[in-house]
Amino acid sequence: MAKCDLCGQKIQTTFLNKIIGTFVKDKEGKQKVVCSDCQRKHKDIKSQF
């Protein structure tokens, strides 16, 4: 199971094991996982990393 890189909360998945959230690349090109709640709270997620 994946955890959100902003809040540390466990990310929910669908029945096909797809995450309910998104992947965001940071400045170094590494992928970070962000939950749907953090997407709503932080409109500009790329500036967080």
Rosetta blueprint (number, residue, H / E / L):
1 M L
2 A L
3 K E
4 C L
5 D L
6 L L
7 C L
8 G L
9 Q L
10 K E
11 I L
12 Q L
13 T E
14 T L
15 F L
16 L L
17 N L
18 K L
19 I E
20 I L
21 G E
22 T E
23 F E
24 V E
25 K E
26 D L
27 K L
28 E L
29 G L
30 K L
31 Q E
32 K E
33 V E
34 V E
35 C E
36 S H
37 D H
38 C H
39 Q H
40 R H
41 K H
42 H L
43 K L
44 D L
45 I H
46 K H
47 S H
48 Q H
49 F L
